[in-house]
C-alpha cells in the first residue's frame, strides 16, 4: 500500500521567455544605418524622418545620425486628436545617403484551376 497520497498534476509552472522589447537607442545618441532603435508590439512609437517600421513594428534607422524623439498631435481614425511619440534620425553633416528598403519577393503557389463541364 502507498504511504503517501498521489501529488497530482498542475496547470501552472510554465512561462514564456522574455522578448526583450523596449527602447534600445535613446534620444541624442548616435545610430548607424540599420540599427534598431525600438522593439515594440503595436505602434507606441511612430516612425518619422529617416526611420522605417519593420514587419513586427520594430523601428530602425535608414541613415547614420542622431536619434530624436518628438511628441506631436495627430488625428486618430475616430477623428479625435491624440498625442503621439515620433522617432526621427537627423543625418550626420556631410552624409545624405538614404537606404532604400524594399520588401522581399515571395514565391506564391500557382492558383488551382477547377475543371468545369
N, C-alpha and C positions, 0 to 999 in steps of 0.2 A: 504494500500500500504506500501511496505517496505521503511524504512527511510535510510537503508544502502544497498550498493551493496554486493552481496554474496562474502565471502572471498575466496572460492575455496579450493583446496587441494594442497598439496606439496609432491614431491617425496623425499624430503630431511628430515632431522630430526631424522634419525636413526643412531646408532653407535654400533659396537660390543664391548664386554668387552675385556680389555687388557689380553693377555695370559701370562704375567709375564715371558718373555723369558730373557735369558742372563746368564752371569757367576754368579754362586751362591757361589762358594768357590774359592778364588784366590790362586796364587802361594805361596808356603811356609806356607800354612795354614793346620792345622790338619783335617783329614777326617776319618770317621768311615765306616765300611762295609755297602754298600747300599746307602750311602749319594749321593745326586745328586750334581754333580759338575757344569754342564752346561745344560740349557734347550735351545734348538735351533730348527730351521726349516732348514733342509738340514744339510750338514756336513761342517760347517765353521771351527769347531774344530774336530780333528780326535782322536780316542782312541789309546792309546799306552799301555805300561805295566800296568797291574792291573786295567785297565779301560775298561768298556764294553759300547757298544752303544745300547740303547733301541729302541723299535719299532718307536717311534716318534723322533728319533735322539738325545734323551737325553743321556748325558754321566754320568755314575755313577761309584762309587768305588767298587772294589772287595776285598779290604783289608783295614785294619786300617793303616794309614800312613800320609805322607805329599804330597800335590799336587805340581806337577811341570809342567810348560809349556815350550815347546821347538819348535823352527822353524826348519824344515828340508825340503830339496828339494826332491820332489817325481815326478815320471814320470806320466803324465796325460794320459788319454785314447788316446788322439791325438798324443802322443809321446813327447809333449813339457814338459820341466822341470818347475815345479811350486813350489813355496814356500808354505808349508802347516804348520798349527799350530797343534802340537800333545800334548795331555794331558796324563800325567802318574802319578801314585801314587807310591812313594817309601815306602815300608813297614817299620814299626817301628822295631827297633832292638829287636830280640827275638821272633818275630812273623813271621811265614812262612805259615800261614793258608790262602789259597786262596779259595774263594767261587766259586762253580761251578754253573753256571746259565744255566738252561735248558728251552726250550720252552714248554709251557703248551700244553697238548694234546687237540685237538678239536674233538668233535664228528661230523662226517660227515653223511649226509643223504645217505641212500643206493641208489646206481645208479638205475635209472629206466630202465627196460628192455622192449624193444618193441617186441611184438609177430609178427613173420613173417609166412606167409603161404607158 
